[in-house]
Amino acid sequence: MAEKRAADTGFLEWVPIALSVALTSIAGTAAFRAASAFSPSHDPKEIASSVEQLLAGQRLVLFPLGVATSIATLVVLLRHSRLFSWRGRLQALAVLVLFASALVSSGAIEPAARAVAAAAAAGGADLAPLMARLVSYVRLGFACALIATVSLGIAHRMALPPELPGGMALGPRQRSLLFLLGAATLFEGYDRFIGSLALPYIGADLGASEGTLGFALSAIRLGALASIPLGRFADRHGRRRLLLFTILAYTVATAATGLSRGVVTFVVFQLFATIFLTAELAVAQVVISEEFPATFRARGQGFLGAFAALGAGVAALLFPILQETSLGWRGLYFLGIVPLLLIAYMRRSLPETERWQRAHTAGETRDLAFSELLAPAYRRRFVVLLAVSLAAYAAASPAFAFASWRVTRDFGWTPSQVSTMVILGGGVGMLGWFVFGSLAERYGRRPVGIAALVGCGGAIFAYFRSAWPGPAFGSLVFMEAGAAVAVNALGTELFPTRMRSTAKSWIINASIVGALLGLLVVGAFADHLGGADRVLALLSILPVAVSPALLLLPETSGRELEELA
């Protein structure tokens, strides 16, 4: 068994273990130093200096290392697609514990350290209980890292479970595709989230007012509509060619954004980046649909969404680090050049989908007129998916945009509390991609989509009208992931190969238009209805109202694409 395990695991399998061991060692050292440094007998100035060192270590070393370990573990887990084996469960446990460690770092250690620093600056009164609490939190972070390391070590000693019968698991080709597409989609999530994180700093650096930034972001989002012709290109000339081109194009446009010298150049570079990011995401979802077995297509869409969420997490991780350097927000965009390395690898490893090749050989991949999407065979499918996407994101996107505003204004939350809520919600949402992907395979896209859309509306209403914003935000992220899994699966399964990418481009852009319309509604009626929270509570009706429309579509779970088309 040891020989089989060694044969099936390579260098990549050791990466999360090595990272976890390093994390545990550094966290253990921090816990030991905290126990000795934070003593009431020490001078308050020495304690304040120790607190600064602890915070720097948490922010610049432990937190990034924990996130890197989580990402490496997920990559290894996805390579084998055995989440529900004991080996996969232990690796998933390690990811959850590492996530808990990140929450301890941002939500407990940092506030406690700042409380100790404030007390030390005030002369040292009541330092003892504050320091004891801080030391206990640091030890808790070390315990989380240790549990993750032990879990990964035990998982590594286990043999890979046997392959399941055909159609029930991913083969080497599908696993390789998932890794390549996931890596590309990770950078898509990374790039999209930079603007949300760094917008105040971008505006200050470029001399743009809030109103100017609002118009700039609207122009960038509207520019995504220009990605629709690229979807037609993928139907006409192939998925592989467009994927390579879009990754190259958004990489260059993202890196160029870091060179912006004014709002106009920023908008131009980000406009091009958004066009190619949107096209890349649509084609990646199409490739998953065309290459994965019928019993894995929804889970594949879930995995792809999880990679995009990881990208947003990487941006959130790097933001505070780079903001303290001379590069600032520009450094986030400069790091967008990394996908060029992926291009070099994908040129050799990314295959064209077999379904497109067959359609091309049969002469079906001709220029597509928009009227063909409205032909009787596809009209209902196309219109329903456009309406569902538009309505769902007309409510969800403004809800996310005003999430921080709600808890800061109405509950007086600090930036640390808001950050903790976002990190926790992101982790819950990450689970949503996996959970709803599996549920959509077992129970069908339509019932799962309806449940997620209803849950999404309920979570939006609860977030803006209840006294429990934290749980409501986690529910919103979780449910939004479920709705996206269902719509992404249906949007790539209900159309033939010759028009699949074009249709998916229109559906994605419908969600972008919905987001813009939702923000316009909030801006137009907030002052008249007593605040943005009331308008957003009313918008929560939209995903609930449109959810029954999914019953007008054929169920696609477990059925081959040729049968559905």
C-alpha positions as CSV (number, residue, x, y, z in Angstrom):
1,M,0.0,0.0,0.0
2,A,2.9,2.3,0.8
3,E,4.3,1.7,-2.7
4,K,0.9,2.6,-4.3
5,R,0.7,5.7,-2.2
6,A,4.2,6.8,-3.1
7,A,3.6,6.1,-6.8
8,D,0.4,8.1,-6.8
9,T,1.7,11.2,-5.0
10,G,4.4,13.4,-6.3
11,F,6.1,16.7,-5.5
12,L,2.9,18.6,-5.5
13,E,1.5,16.4,-2.6
14,W,4.3,17.6,-0.4
15,V,3.7,21.3,-0.9
16,P,0.8,21.7,1.6
17,I,2.5,19.6,4.1
18,A,5.7,21.6,3.9
19,L,3.8,24.9,4.1
20,S,1.7,23.6,7.1
21,V,4.8,22.5,9.0
22,A,6.3,25.9,8.4
23,L,3.1,27.5,9.6
24,T,3.0,25.4,12.7
25,S,6.6,26.1,13.6
26,I,6.2,29.8,13.2
27,A,2.9,29.9,15.1
28,G,4.5,27.8,17.9
29,T,7.4,30.2,18.1
30,A,4.9,33.1,18.3
31,A,2.9,31.4,21.1
32,F,6.1,30.8,23.1
33,R,7.3,34.4,22.7
34,A,3.9,35.8,23.5
35,A,3.8,33.8,26.7
36,S,7.2,35.2,27.8
37,A,6.9,38.7,26.4
38,F,3.5,39.7,27.7
39,S,4.1,39.8,31.5
40,P,2.9,42.4,33.9
41,S,6.4,42.8,35.1
42,H,7.7,44.1,31.8
43,D,7.9,47.8,30.9
44,P,4.8,49.0,29.0
45,K,7.1,50.3,26.2
46,E,8.6,46.8,25.8
47,I,5.1,45.3,25.7
48,A,4.0,47.8,23.1
49,S,7.0,46.9,21.0
50,S,6.3,43.2,21.4
51,V,2.7,43.8,20.3
52,E,3.9,45.5,17.1
53,Q,6.2,42.6,16.3
54,L,3.3,40.2,16.9
55,L,1.0,42.1,14.6
56,A,3.6,42.3,11.9
57,G,4.2,38.6,12.1
58,Q,0.5,37.8,12.0
59,R,-0.2,40.1,9.0
60,L,2.9,39.5,6.9
61,V,3.9,35.9,7.7
62,L,1.3,33.7,9.5
63,F,-1.9,34.9,7.7
64,P,-0.4,34.7,4.1
65,L,1.2,31.3,5.0
66,G,-2.1,30.0,6.2
67,V,-3.9,31.1,3.0
68,A,-1.1,29.6,0.9
69,T,-1.4,26.3,2.7
70,S,-5.2,26.3,2.2
71,I,-4.9,26.9,-1.5
72,A,-2.2,24.2,-1.9
73,T,-4.3,21.7,0.0
74,L,-7.4,22.5,-2.2
75,V,-5.3,22.1,-5.3
76,V,-4.1,18.6,-4.2
77,L,-7.7,17.7,-3.2
78,L,-9.1,18.7,-6.5
79,R,-6.4,16.9,-8.5
80,H,-7.8,13.6,-7.3
81,S,-11.5,14.6,-7.0
82,R,-12.0,12.4,-3.9
83,L,-13.6,14.8,-1.5
84,F,-15.7,12.2,0.2
85,S,-12.9,9.6,0.8
86,W,-11.3,9.6,4.2
87,R,-8.2,11.0,2.6
88,G,-10.2,13.9,1.1
89,R,-12.1,14.4,4.4
90,L,-8.9,14.9,6.3
91,Q,-7.6,17.3,3.7
92,A,-10.9,19.2,3.8
93,L,-10.7,19.3,7.6
94,A,-7.2,20.8,7.3
95,V,-8.7,23.6,5.1
96,L,-11.5,24.3,7.5
97,V,-9.1,24.4,10.5
98,L,-6.8,26.7,8.6
99,F,-9.8,28.9,7.8
100,A,-10.6,29.0,11.5
101,S,-7.0,30.0,12.1
102,A,-7.4,32.9,9.8
103,L,-10.5,34.0,11.7
104,V,-8.6,33.8,15.0
105,S,-5.9,35.9,13.5
106,S,-8.1,38.7,12.1
107,G,-11.0,38.5,14.5
108,A,-9.4,37.8,17.8
109,I,-5.6,38.2,17.9
110,E,-5.5,41.6,16.1
111,P,-8.2,43.3,18.2
112,A,-6.7,41.8,21.4
113,A,-3.2,43.0,20.5
114,R,-4.4,46.5,19.8
115,A,-6.2,46.5,23.2
116,V,-3.0,45.6,24.9
117,A,-1.1,48.2,23.0
118,A,-3.6,50.9,23.9
119,A,-3.5,49.9,27.6
120,A,0.3,49.9,27.5
121,A,0.3,53.4,26.0
122,A,-2.1,54.6,28.8
123,G,0.4,53.6,31.5
124,G,-0.2,49.8,31.9
125,A,-3.3,49.8,33.9
126,D,-5.4,46.5,33.7
127,L,-2.8,45.0,31.4
128,A,-2.8,41.5,33.0
129,P,-6.3,40.3,31.8
130,L,-5.8,41.8,28.4
131,M,-2.4,40.1,27.9
132,A,-3.8,36.7,29.2
133,R,-6.5,36.9,26.6
134,L,-4.0,37.7,23.9
135,V,-1.8,34.8,24.8
136,S,-4.7,32.4,24.8
137,Y,-5.7,33.6,21.3
138,V,-2.2,33.1,20.0
139,R,-2.1,29.6,21.5
140,L,-5.4,28.9,19.8
141,G,-3.9,29.9,16.5
142,F,-1.0,27.5,17.1
143,A,-3.4,24.7,18.0
144,C,-5.3,25.2,14.7
145,A,-2.1,25.1,12.7
146,L,-1.0,21.9,14.5
147,I,-4.3,20.2,13.9
148,A,-4.1,21.0,10.2
149,T,-0.5,19.7,10.0
150,V,-1.5,16.4,11.7
151,S,-4.5,16.0,9.4
152,L,-2.4,16.5,6.3
153,G,0.3,14.2,7.5
154,I,-2.2,11.4,8.2
155,A,-4.0,12.0,4.8
156,H,-0.6,11.8,3.0
157,R,0.0,8.4,4.5
158,M,-3.2,7.0,3.1
159,A,-3.4,5.4,-0.3
160,L,-5.5,7.1,-2.9
161,P,-9.0,5.5,-3.1
162,P,-9.7,3.3,-6.1
163,E,-11.2,5.0,-9.2
164,L,-14.9,4.7,-9.4
165,P,-16.7,3.2,-12.5
166,G,-16.9,5.3,-15.6
167,G,-18.9,8.5,-15.4
168,M,-18.8,8.6,-11.6
169,A,-15.4,10.2,-11.2
170,L,-13.0,12.4,-13.1
171,G,-10.3,10.9,-15.3
172,P,-6.8,12.3,-15.7
173,R,-7.9,14.5,-18.7
174,Q,-10.8,16.1,-16.7
175,R,-8.6,16.6,-13.6
176,S,-6.0,18.3,-15.6
177,L,-8.6,20.5,-17.2
178,L,-10.1,21.4,-13.9
179,F,-6.7,22.4,-12.6
180,L,-5.9,24.6,-15.6
181,L,-9.3,26.2,-15.8
182,G,-9.4,26.7,-12.1
183,A,-6.0,28.4,-12.1
184,A,-7.2,30.8,-14.9
185,T,-10.5,31.5,-13.1
186,L,-8.6,32.1,-9.8
187,F,-7.0,35.1,-11.5
188,E,-10.4,36.2,-12.8
189,G,-11.7,36.4,-9.2
190,Y,-8.5,38.1,-8.1
191,D,-8.7,40.8,-10.7
192,R,-12.4,41.5,-10.2
193,F,-12.0,42.0,-6.4
194,I,-9.1,44.4,-6.5
195,G,-11.4,47.4,-7.4
196,S,-13.6,46.7,-4.4
197,L,-10.7,46.5,-2.0
198,A,-8.6,49.4,-3.2
199,L,-11.2,51.8,-4.5
200,P,-10.6,54.6,-1.9
201,Y,-6.8,54.4,-2.5
202,I,-7.2,54.4,-6.3
203,G,-9.5,57.4,-6.1
204,A,-7.1,59.3,-3.9
205,D,-4.1,58.5,-6.0
206,L,-5.8,59.4,-9.3
207,G,-7.5,62.5,-7.9
208,A,-11.0,61.1,-8.6
209,S,-14.1,62.0,-6.5
210,E,-16.7,59.5,-5.4
211,G,-19.0,60.5,-8.2
212,T,-16.3,60.1,-10.8
213,L,-15.4,56.7,-9.5
214,G,-19.1,55.7,-9.6
215,F,-19.3,56.6,-13.3
216,A,-15.9,54.9,-13.9
217,L,-17.1,51.6,-12.4
218,S,-20.4,51.7,-14.3
219,A,-18.5,52.3,-17.6
220,I,-16.2,49.4,-16.8
221,R,-19.1,47.0,-16.1
222,L,-21.0,48.1,-19.2
223,G,-17.9,47.3,-21.2
224,A,-18.4,43.6,-20.3
225,L,-21.2,43.6,-22.9
226,A,-18.4,43.7,-25.6
227,S,-17.4,40.2,-24.6
228,I,-20.5,38.7,-26.4
229,P,-18.8,38.7,-29.8
230,L,-15.9,36.7,-28.2
231,G,-18.4,34.0,-27.2
232,R,-19.4,33.8,-30.9
233,F,-15.7,33.5,-31.7
234,A,-15.4,30.5,-29.4
235,D,-18.3,28.8,-31.1
236,R,-16.9,29.4,-34.5
237,H,-13.1,28.8,-34.0
238,G,-12.8,26.7,-30.8
239,R,-12.7,27.0,-27.0
240,R,-8.9,26.5,-26.7
241,R,-7.9,29.3,-28.9
242,L,-10.2,31.8,-27.2
243,L,-9.2,30.7,-23.7
244,L,-5.5,31.2,-24.4
245,F,-6.2,34.6,-26.1
246,T,-8.4,35.9,-23.3
247,I,-6.0,34.9,-20.5
248,L,-3.2,36.6,-22.3
249,A,-5.3,39.7,-23.0
250,Y,-6.6,40.2,-19.5
251,T,-3.2,39.6,-18.0
252,V,-1.7,42.4,-20.1
253,A,-4.6,44.7,-19.4
254,T,-4.5,44.0,-15.7
255,A,-0.8,44.7,-15.4
256,A,-1.2,47.8,-17.5
257,T,-3.8,49.1,-15.0
258,G,-1.0,49.5,-12.5
259,L,0.6,52.1,-14.8
260,S,-2.6,54.3,-14.9
261,R,-1.9,58.0,-14.6
262,G,-5.5,59.2,-14.5
263,V,-9.1,58.0,-14.3
264,V,-9.4,57.8,-18.1
265,T,-6.4,55.4,-18.5
266,F,-7.6,53.4,-15.5
267,V,-11.1,53.0,-17.1
268,V,-9.6,52.1,-20.5
269,F,-7.3,49.4,-19.1
270,Q,-9.9,47.9,-16.8
271,L,-12.5,48.0,-19.6
272,F,-10.3,45.8,-21.7
273,A,-9.5,43.5,-18.7
274,T,-13.2,43.1,-17.9
275,I,-14.1,42.2,-21.5
276,F,-11.6,39.4,-21.6
277,L,-12.2,38.3,-18.0
278,T,-15.9,37.9,-18.7
279,A,-15.2,36.0,-22.0
280,E,-12.7,33.7,-20.2
281,L,-15.2,32.8,-17.5
282,A,-18.0,32.0,-20.0
283,V,-15.7,29.8,-22.1
284,A,-14.3,28.0,-19.0
285,Q,-17.8,27.1,-17.9
286,V,-18.6,25.8,-21.4
287,V,-15.4,23.6,-21.4
288,I,-16.4,22.1,-18.0
289,S,-19.9,21.3,-19.4
290,E,-18.5,19.8,-22.6
291,E,-15.7,17.7,-21.1
292,F,-17.0,16.5,-17.8
293,P,-19.1,13.4,-17.4
294,A,-22.9,14.0,-17.0
295,T,-22.7,13.2,-13.3
296,F,-20.0,15.7,-12.6
297,R,-20.9,18.8,-14.6
298,A,-22.6,20.7,-11.8
299,R,-19.8,19.8,-9.4
300,G,-17.4,21.0,-12.0
301,Q,-19.1,24.4,-12.1
302,G,-19.0,24.5,-8.3
303,F,-15.2,23.8,-8.3
304,L,-14.7,26.6,-10.9
305,G,-16.7,29.0,-8.7
306,A,-14.6,28.0,-5.7
307,F,-11.4,28.9,-7.5
308,A,-12.8,32.4,-8.3
309,A,-13.7,32.8,-4.6
310,L,-10.1,31.8,-3.8
311,G,-8.8,34.5,-6.2
312,A,-10.8,37.1,-4.3
313,G,-9.3,35.8,-1.1
314,V,-5.8,36.0,-2.5
315,A,-6.5,39.7,-3.4
316,A,-7.8,40.3,0.1
317,L,-4.6,38.7,1.5
318,L,-2.2,40.7,-0.6
319,F,-4.0,44.0,-0.2
320,P,-2.8,45.0,3.3
321,I,0.7,43.8,2.6
322,L,1.2,45.7,-0.7
323,Q,-0.6,48.8,0.6
324,E,2.2,49.2,3.1
325,T,4.8,49.2,0.3
326,S,5.7,51.9,-2.2
327,L,3.7,50.1,-4.9
328,G,0.4,50.4,-3.0
329,W,-2.7,49.4,-5.0
330,R,-0.7,49.3,-8.2
331,G,1.2,46.3,-6.9
332,L,-2.0,44.3,-6.9
333,Y,-2.4,44.9,-10.6
334,F,1.3,44.3,-11.4
335,L,1.0,40.8,-9.8
336,G,-1.7,40.1,-12.4
337,I,1.2,39.4,-14.8
338,V,1.6,35.9,-13.2
339,P,-0.9,34.2,-15.5
340,L,1.6,34.6,-18.3
341,L,3.4,31.7,-16.8
342,L,0.1,29.8,-16.9
343,I,-0.2,30.6,-20.6
344,A,3.2,29.0,-21.3
345,Y,2.0,25.8,-19.7
346,M,-1.5,25.8,-21.1
347,R,-0.2,26.2,-24.7
348,R,1.1,22.6,-24.4
349,S,-1.4,21.1,-22.0
350,L,-4.8,22.5,-22.8
351,P,-6.8,20.4,-25.4
352,E,-9.7,21.5,-27.6
353,T,-13.0,20.0,-26.4
354,E,-13.9,16.8,-28.2
355,R,-17.5,18.0,-28.6
356,W,-16.4,21.1,-30.5
357,Q,-14.0,19.1,-32.6
358,R,-16.9,16.8,-33.7
359,A,-19.2,19.8,-34.4
360,H,-16.4,21.4,-36.4
361,T,-15.7,18.3,-38.4
362,A,-19.5,18.0,-39.2
363,G,-19.5,21.6,-40.5
364,E,-21.8,22.9,-37.7
365,T,-19.5,25.6,-36.4
366,R,-20.5,28.4,-38.7
367,D,-21.3,32.0,-38.0
368,L,-24.2,32.3,-35.6
369,A,-27.0,34.9,-36.0
370,F,-28.6,36.1,-32.8
371,S,-32.0,35.1,-34.2
372,E,-31.0,31.5,-33.8
373,L,-31.0,31.8,-30.1
374,L,-34.6,32.9,-30.3
375,A,-35.6,29.9,-32.5
376,P,-38.6,28.0,-31.1
377,A,-36.4,25.2,-29.8
378,Y,-34.3,27.5,-27.7
379,R,-36.3,30.7,-27.1
380,R,-37.8,29.7,-23.8
381,R,-34.5,28.4,-22.4
382,F,-32.7,31.5,-23.5
383,V,-35.2,34.1,-22.2
384,V,-35.8,32.3,-18.9
385,L,-32.0,32.1,-18.1
386,L,-31.6,35.8,-19.1
387,A,-34.5,36.8,-16.8
388,V,-33.3,34.7,-13.9
389,S,-29.7,36.0,-14.1
390,L,-30.8,39.6,-14.4
391,A,-33.3,39.5,-11.5
392,A,-31.0,37.5,-9.2
393,Y,-28.1,39.9,-9.6
394,A,-30.3,43.0,-9.5
395,A,-30.8,42.1,-5.9
396,A,-27.6,40.3,-4.9
397,S,-24.9,42.6,-6.4
398,P,-26.3,45.8,-4.6
399,A,-26.6,43.8,-1.4
400,F,-22.9,42.9,-1.5
401,A,-22.0,46.5,-2.5
402,F,-23.8,47.9,0.6
403,A,-22.9,45.1,3.0
404,S,-20.1,47.1,4.7
405,W,-22.2,50.3,4.7
406,R,-25.0,48.6,6.6
407,V,-23.0,47.2,9.5
408,T,-20.8,50.2,9.8
409,R,-23.6,52.7,9.9
410,D,-26.3,50.8,11.8
411,F,-24.2,48.7,14.2
412,G,-21.0,50.7,14.5
413,W,-18.8,47.8,13.5
414,T,-15.1,48.4,13.2
415,P,-13.1,47.6,10.0
416,S,-11.7,44.5,11.8
417,Q,-15.3,43.3,12.5
418,V,-16.3,43.9,8.9
419,S,-13.2,42.1,7.6
420,T,-14.0,39.1,9.8
421,M,-17.6,39.0,8.5
422,V,-16.3,39.1,4.9
423,I,-13.7,36.4,5.5
424,L,-16.2,34.2,7.4
425,G,-18.9,34.7,4.7
426,G,-16.3,33.9,2.0
427,G,-15.5,30.6,3.7
428,V,-19.2,29.7,4.0
429,G,-19.6,30.7,0.4
430,M,-16.7,28.5,-0.6
431,L,-18.5,25.5,1.0
432,G,-21.6,26.5,-0.9
433,W,-19.9,25.9,-4.3
434,F,-19.1,22.3,-3.3
435,V,-22.4,21.6,-1.4
436,F,-24.7,22.9,-4.1
437,G,-22.6,21.3,-6.8
438,S,-23.2,17.9,-5.2
439,L,-26.9,18.6,-4.5
440,A,-27.5,19.6,-8.1
441,E,-26.1,16.3,-9.3
442,R,-28.3,14.3,-6.8
443,Y,-31.6,16.2,-6.9
444,G,-31.4,18.2,-10.1
445,R,-30.6,21.7,-11.2
446,R,-34.1,23.1,-11.0
447,P,-35.1,22.3,-7.4
448,V,-31.6,23.2,-6.1
449,G,-31.7,26.5,-8.1
450,I,-35.2,27.4,-6.8
451,A,-34.2,26.7,-3.2
452,A,-31.0,28.7,-3.6
453,L,-32.8,31.7,-5.2
454,V,-35.4,31.7,-2.5
455,G,-32.7,31.4,0.2
456,C,-30.8,34.2,-1.5
457,G,-33.8,36.6,-1.3
458,G,-34.4,35.6,2.3
459,A,-30.8,36.3,3.2
460,I,-30.8,39.7,1.6
461,F,-34.0,40.7,3.5
462,A,-32.6,39.4,6.8
463,Y,-29.3,41.2,6.3
464,F,-30.9,44.6,5.7
465,R,-33.9,44.3,8.1
466,S,-32.7,42.1,11.0
467,A,-30.4,42.5,14.0
468,W,-28.2,39.5,12.9
469,P,-26.2,40.7,9.9
470,G,-23.3,38.3,10.4
471,P,-25.3,35.0,10.0
472,A,-27.4,36.7,7.2
473,F,-24.3,37.6,5.3
474,G,-22.9,34.1,5.5
475,S,-26.2,32.7,4.3
476,L,-26.3,35.2,1.4
477,V,-22.8,34.2,0.2
478,F,-23.7,30.5,0.6
479,M,-27.1,30.8,-1.3
480,E,-25.6,33.0,-4.0
481,A,-23.1,30.3,-4.7
482,G,-26.0,27.8,-5.1
483,A,-27.9,30.0,-7.5
484,A,-24.8,30.5,-9.6
485,V,-24.1,26.7,-9.7
486,A,-27.6,26.0,-11.0
487,V,-27.7,28.8,-13.5
488,N,-24.1,28.1,-14.8
489,A,-24.9,24.4,-15.3
490,L,-28.2,25.1,-17.0
491,G,-26.8,27.8,-19.1
492,T,-24.1,25.5,-20.6
493,E,-26.2,22.4,-20.9
494,L,-29.4,23.5,-22.6
495,F,-27.8,24.7,-25.9
496,P,-26.1,22.8,-28.7
497,T,-22.3,23.0,-29.2
498,R,-22.5,25.4,-32.1
499,M,-24.2,28.1,-29.9
500,R,-23.3,27.1,-26.3
501,S,-20.5,29.7,-25.8
502,T,-22.6,32.5,-27.4
503,A,-25.6,31.8,-25.2
504,K,-23.5,31.6,-22.0
505,S,-21.9,35.0,-22.8
506,W,-25.4,36.6,-23.1
507,I,-26.4,35.0,-19.8
508,I,-23.3,36.2,-17.9
509,N,-23.8,39.7,-19.3
510,A,-27.5,39.6,-18.2
511,S,-26.2,39.3,-14.6
512,I,-24.0,42.3,-15.2
513,V,-26.8,44.4,-16.5
514,G,-29.0,43.3,-13.6
515,A,-26.3,44.5,-11.1
516,L,-26.2,47.9,-12.8
517,L,-30.0,48.2,-12.8
518,G,-30.1,47.2,-9.1
519,L,-27.6,49.9,-8.1
520,L,-29.5,52.5,-10.2
521,V,-32.7,51.6,-8.3
522,V,-31.0,51.9,-5.0
523,G,-29.6,55.3,-6.0
524,A,-33.0,56.5,-7.4
525,F,-35.2,55.5,-4.5
526,A,-33.1,55.4,-1.3
527,D,-33.9,59.0,-0.3
528,H,-37.6,58.6,-1.0
529,L,-38.1,55.3,0.8
530,G,-36.1,56.0,3.9
531,G,-32.7,54.6,3.1
532,A,-30.9,52.1,1.0
533,D,-31.6,49.3,3.4
534,R,-35.4,49.6,2.7
535,V,-34.8,49.5,-1.1
536,L,-32.6,46.5,-0.8
537,A,-35.1,44.7,1.3
538,L,-37.7,45.3,-1.4
539,L,-35.3,44.1,-4.1
540,S,-34.9,40.8,-2.2
541,I,-38.3,39.9,-3.7
542,L,-36.8,39.6,-7.2
543,P,-34.9,36.3,-6.8
544,V,-37.8,34.7,-5.0
545,A,-40.3,35.9,-7.6
546,V,-38.3,34.7,-10.6
547,S,-37.3,31.3,-9.1
548,P,-40.4,29.3,-10.3
549,A,-39.3,30.2,-13.9
550,L,-36.7,27.4,-13.6
551,L,-39.6,24.9,-13.8
552,L,-40.1,26.0,-17.4
553,L,-36.7,24.5,-18.3
554,P,-35.9,20.8,-18.9
555,E,-34.0,19.1,-16.1
556,T,-30.4,18.4,-17.2
557,S,-29.0,16.3,-14.3
558,G,-27.4,13.1,-15.4
559,R,-28.4,13.6,-19.1
560,E,-25.9,13.9,-22.0
561,L,-25.6,17.2,-23.8
562,E,-26.6,15.7,-27.2
563,E,-29.9,14.5,-25.7
564,L,-30.6,17.9,-24.2
565,A,-29.8,19.9,-27.3
